[in-house]
Amino acid sequence: MSQDIHSEKVLILDFGSQVTQLIARRVREQSVYCEIHPYNMSAARIREYRPKGIILSGGPSSVYDEDAPHSDPAVYELGVPVLGICYGMQLMTHQLGGRVERSDKREYGRAVMALDDVQDLFSGFSDKAEVWMSHGDRIESMPSGFERIAHTEHCPVAAMKDAGRRFYGVQFHPEVVHTPRGEEMLGNFLFNVCDCRPTWTMAGFIETEVEDIRRKVGDGQVICGLSGGVDSSVVAVLINRAIGDQLTCVFVNNGLLRKGEAEKVVNLFSKHFKINLKYVDATDRFL
């Protein structure tokens, strides 16, 4: 039995950021499985999901807007590490009793951040880091138990932490390429704080899916419509790896393929991958 590559996972709560998908990508690039869910996912459902860590995304709102998205405050009672990014940090501050105010000067673009603490999130860093800012509000008063771990000229609390509860917040965006070492910061959260292991690999994914296909198909037969495109090709090869001769692929030439493409598809799948392939020349029917 293969290792469950989804057993160690991170939950991303989405507050409407344009770059929430980038957060997920940066996490998965470090071989950690994650899922994006709406900001209002209940604490009860999160507990059932059993994440190793929670990331609160950025978003366009102010925490004081009438219709501002707020997560379930019970998120902070689950005993799970939490990282708030931009709006996520401000929301964490607001919900835990700190104070968020409108900045005198909005920060947008590159900023050089002074590091007050080079442990945890900033482990491996020196005294400064280049980051990408995009915010109009800022933290005026941190919640009880938090300490400042970074600041900029216009942002007195650019990052903060409550190490005891494993709560962290960053005002900048570590997920974008404009924060040169952002991936390293996220990795510190994943591996140093959440204690994740890099188990979500493509090799592990293939092994897991092959076992799942075998379990579902059993002694049955499978027919797969094969076009030669990426999606059906991956499916065909994966199923063939799982059940071999129990798979029959059907490739229909509709007469609209590129010159020589039909022959390439037939040769690749029947001769190279040794897949049981039925080739149908339906050119006359389509044309």
Buried (B, 14 or more C-beta within 10 A) or exposed (E): EEEEBBEBBBBBBBBBBEBBBBBBEBBEEBBBBBEBBEBEBEBEEBBEBEBBBBBBBBBBBBBEEEEBBBBBEEBBEBEBBBBBBBBBBBBBBBBBEBEBEEBEEEBEEEBEBEBBBBBBBBBEBEEEBBBBBBBEBBBBBBBEEBEBBBBBEBBBBBBBBBBEBBBBBBBBBBBBEBBEBBBBBBBBBBBBBBEBBBBBEEEBBBBBBBEEBBEEBEEEEBEBEBBBEEEBBEBBBBBBBBBEEBBBBEBBBBEEBEEEEBEEBBEBBBEEBEBBBEBEEEBEEEE
